[in-house]
Each structure stands twice: as structure tokens, then as C-alpha cells.
Amino acid sequence: MCADSPGHRFSSLRAAGLFFLRPVLPVQRNSMKGGLRKCWEKESPRPSFSHTSTGIIAVQPITSGKPSPASKVAASAQAAAIVARPSAQMRITELGRTAIPVVKTLAGLDESLLIDEPFRPFDVDIVLHDGQMIQVDKDTTVEVLATPGHTRDHLSYYIPERKILIGGEAAGCLEPGGSIDVEFLADYEAHLASLTRLLAIPAEVFTQGHNYLFVGQDSIKAYLEGSIKAAEDFAARVHELLQAEGGSIERVVHRIKVEQHDPKPGPKQPDEACLLNLTAQVTHLATKNAANRKK
């Protein structure tokens, strides 16, 4: 394998015992189970979370049981507080289970691999903050980047020695059909600022939260610029529909779902989660509009 290839770079991170966890489908969690549990119990990994979401379920059924005393879980202070709340634990479990019917539609699926376990909270050993530099081993440093917008607590990570940028969902998500799923749920302006920040990093490998990674600075630049445009186009469409629908958030959410979510080929985000996300996005933009009109 070429020493400069993405596979070599990620193998080096695994050798250092470093894992970045992000949302996964229930069947993916089980496929990860053996390898990650082996590392968790024997090889002292340092899992880091990009943000709190339904995907945080992925860690607990996999890693519960016998963690090595040297294992460390790293996340933001906000994420640590959220996973400690009983109401958040219940909601995470509920949303995680909505993905199971979607996954069951996959051809050739072995349903015995599906996980239907309640979320169990865990302790965060290392509280992360923007600008923090973590020395994983003599050859691996991780820079923590606060990239809010998708959620308020979203973090991205840059490994300068390998020029790998773990973007998570700070930069949207390129779908298999070619469209970019706009991911701001908490703050549109912060989302654009985070994208601009990621653009300034000289990464050679960029990973988004789902589906794909991008190799080469030109490819990464094109994707991040495309994500900015997708976010701007989405906001413009929401503003247009808010005017057409007399400010009705419910009707705008329905129209956006029909236009942008329903035509996507599966597997895709369950309708319940999609409606929650769209409602958050449209409500945020509508509130900003109302505030701007009052100025």
C-alpha cells in the first residue's frame, strides 16, 4: 500500500489506538462490534466523539463490558452533560430504533446483526475544547476544532502529521445520489463559519460524517465550497417558502421534505428524524428572519 494513501494513514491512527466515532446504522454497529471491542479491551484506544446525536448509541453496545483501565473517552463538556440526562438517553434510544425498519429494507441483510438495545450513559474521561492539542503518541497529534452549526457541541479533529481532517457533520454530507445534505441544526451562521474554517486547513484527506472521504486538496476544496453553496441555497429556499406559506413552519417543513428528502433513494434517514431536523432548521431560520425584521 502506498505510504501516502488514506488507508496507510488511517492504519497508523488505529495502531496508535485512536478512534473517532460518529453516527452509524444499527447493522453497522454490530459489524464494528468485534474489532472495536477487541481494541477497547486490549489495545487501550482513545475514542473521541464529534458530537451528540442518535449516533452516540453506536459506542455503548459495542464498548460496554470490559474496557481497559487505560482506555479514555474524549468529548466536549456539552456532550458529557447531554449524555448524562435521562431525557436525552430516552430520546437517543427512540431515534436509534427508528433506523431499524429502514435498515431491514437492505437486500441480503442478516437481521440477527441488528441491535435494539437501550442507550446506556458512560463517563467522559477527557473533556475537549477548541484549540486543544492531544499528543496520542510520538508520531500522532490531534488538534481539536470547535465547529458548531450542526449541533452546538460539534467538534472536528485534525491530525497534522498525516493531514487528515475528521470533519464529522460540520460540512454537510454528500449523498450517494450526488446531492449534499445540509446539516446545520443549531445555527446557520455558525455552520457557514465552521465550513470556512475547515476550508483553511491544508488537509489531504477529509472525512465527512457518513458515506465518503475525499482525497487531495482540490477535491476537499471543491466539496467544502459545494457544501457552503448547498447551505446557502437551502436557506434561500426556506426563506422563499416561508413567505409563500405565510410563515407556517409546519407547511414549509412538509414542502422541503417532499422536495428534498422523499425523492432520495434508500437507505436514508427515517422520516421521524428527518422531520425533527427540518423543523429545527426551518424554525431557526424563521426566528432569525423575525429578529432581523425587528432591527
Buried (B, 14 or more C-beta within 10 A) or exposed (E): EEEEEBEEBBEBBEEBBBBBBBBBBBBBBBEBBEEBBEBBBEBBBBBBBBBBBBBBBBBBBBBEEEBBEEBBBBBBEBBBBBBEEEEBBEBBBBBBBBBBEBBEEEEEEEEEBBBEBBBBBBEBEBEBEEEBEBEBEEEBBBBBBBBBBBBBBBBBBBBBEBBBBBBBBBBBBBBEEEBBBBBBBBBBEBBBBBBEBBBEBEBBBBBBBBEEBBBEBEBBBEBBEBBBEBBEEBBEBBBEBBEEBEEBBEBBBBBBBEEBBEEBEEBBBBEEBBBBBBBBBBEBBBEBBEEEEEE
